[in-house]
C-alpha cells in the first residue's frame, strides 16, 4: 500500500510540472559555408625598373568557414614575366580565418617606361574538404621606377607623374619631283620639330626605321644606332646611308632635312609608307626613339611620242594644208589613252579631235588634221592627249610642234591670197570637148542628113600653144572641127 501511495504522488508531481525551453546557439563564423580566398596584400621587394628582376610578396587569406585545400596559384605573364617557378605556385591548404604569405620572382618588361604602371594577372584555384572546386582572379598594379609598399591592402596604386620629355615629329614633307615613277631619282625634304617640353640631344634620323643599338639582351649600348633593318624594296638611299645626324633640338626647334632617294624599277604604282625614326637623348641621358610614317605615291604614266609620221607639205596663207600627226606607245605595256586634240593660236583647224582608246606596246595612232593658216611666219601646234592616271585622276600630256607658214605665191587669186594679176603656170595637155546634151546630138544628126558639117567643135587655142597641143592630139590641128561620120 505504501508503495502505491508513493508511486501515485510521483505521477501527480510529474503531471503538474511545466517543461523548460532552451535557446538554439548562434553559430560563430563569417556565414560562408565554403572556403573563400582573397588577396590580402602584395608588394614588390626593392625598386621595379624596365628589364630588372624583382620579387613579388603577397598574402592569401581564407575568409570562409571551411578549410581551403589543394591551392594552386597561377601568375600570367604580361608587363611582368614570371621567373624561377614559371608562374605556378602549389600553396597547399589554408585553414578558415588564416592567411599565408608567398613569394614569386618577376622580370619587368623592357617596354615599360619609368613612371608608368604595369599590371599582373593572378588566378587562384582550390577546393573544399569535399573536393568541390573554386577559383578566384586578381589584377595587381605595380608601379615602375620605384618600389611600392603595401600595408595589408591591395587598393589602387597611385600613378607616378610622368616627367617632361622631348618629342620629335615630322610636321611636313615634300619631294622635288612630281610624279614619282619607277627608276626616278628624287630628293625627299622632311621638316622635323621638337614639340616636347625638354631639349633633344644628339638627334639621328633613320629612314626605313631603326633604334638605338643593343647588346642582344635588351640593354641599350651607349651611342649605338641600328638602321639596317628597314624596308628598302621600294625606296633606296643614294649618295649617303639612310642615317643622318641632326644634332640638338631645343624646345620648339625646327629643321629641314633632305635625303636623296631612288624609286626601285620593279615598283608598281600605288601608295607606299616610308618609316622614319628619330633616336636621341634628353638632358638626363635617357634614350628615346620616335617612329613615324610618311606616304609617297608612285605613278606609271604612259610613255608616248607625239610627232609627224611624215614631213608636212609647205603651208601658205589662206591655203589648207594637212597635218600628218601620230602618237606612238614607247612603253613595254599597253596603255589606254583618251582624246587627242590639236590646237593653234593663229589660224583654223578641222578634223583636229579624235579619241584614241587602247594602244598596244609599240603601236601607233594617226590623226590627219587640216590647218588653215591666217598669217605667215612660225606657228606652234599644241597637241594634247588625255588619260586617267593610276589613281583614277584625269591627266594630260602636251607636245608643241613648230611649223612654218609662207606667203601665198604671186598670181594666186583666192581667199587671203596676195596675187595681183599674174598668170599661174598650168600643165599643158589636150583639151577635151565638153559633154553634149541630148538636143545637141539631135541637131548634129539632122545636119548630117542634109549634108551639112555635123562634127563637134573644139574651143579655139592660142597660136602660141598650138605646137604643144598638136603633140597631144593626133590627126591634125586641134583648131579644126572633127567631122562626124555621114549618116
LINFENCOR-V396826 format. One line per field, one symbol per residue. phi: phi as a letter, one per 30 degrees, with the letter a starting at -180 (. if undefined). psi: psi as a letter, one per 40 degrees, with the letter a starting at -180 (. if undefined). burial: # if it has 24 or more other C-alpha atoms within 12 Angstrom, else .. A space follows every 10 residues. Layout:
# LINFENCOR-V396826
phi = ???
psi = ???
burial = ???
This chain:
# LINFENCOR-V396826
phi = .ddddddddd dddddddcdc ccdddddcad jccadbcbdd aaadcidcbe iccbcccbbc bccdcbdcbh dbcccddldb cdbiciibbd cibbddicbb cbbbdbbddd ddcdjcbccb cbbccabcec iddbbbbbcc cbdcjadccb cibcddcddd ddddbdbcbc caaacdbbdd beidcacccc ccbdcdcbdc cidbcbdjja bddbdjcjcd ddidbcbccd cbdcbbdbia ddcbccicbd didbacbcbd bbdddcdcdl cbdbdbbcca bcddjdcbbc cbbccccccb ddcbbcadda dddecbdicd bdcdcbbcdc ddbdbcccdc bcbadckbbb hcbadcidbd didbbcbcdc ccdcadkdbc cccbbcacdd chcdbbcbbc cdbbccdddd jdcadidcdb jdccdbdcad ccdddddddd dddddddddc icdcddcced ceedcddddd dcbdjkdddc dcdcddc
psi = dddddddddd dddddeiiih hhihhhigae ehfiihhihd iihihaihih eihihhhihh iheaeiihif hhhhhiibdh hiiceeehhh ebihiheiii iihhhihhie eiiheihiih hhhhhiiide fhiiiiiihh hhihdiihih geifiihhhi hiihiihhih eiiiiehhih ihehiihhhh hhhheaeiih hfhhhhheii iiiieeeehh hheihheeei hfddhiiidi aehhheaihi heiiihhihh iihheehiia hhihhhihha iadeehiihh hihihhhhig iigihhahei hiiihihehi iiggiihhhe ieiiihibhh ihiidhaiii fehhicahhi heiihihgih hgidiiahhh hhhihiihae ffhhihhhhh hiihhiiiih ehhaheifif eihhhiihii hhiihiiddd ddddddddde eiheiiihii ihddeddddd eehieaheei ihiiih.
burial = .......... .......... .......... ...####### #####.#### ########## ########## #######.## ##....###. #.#####.## #########. .######### ########.. ....##.### ########## ...#..#... ....###### ..###...## ##.####### ####...### ########## ###....... ....###..# .#.####... .#####.### ..###.#### ###...#.#. ...####### ##...##### ##.#.##### ########.. ....###### #########. ....###### ####..###. .#.#.#..#. ..######## ######..#. #######.#. ......#.#. #.#######. .......... .......... .......... ...#...... ...###.... ........#. .......##. .......
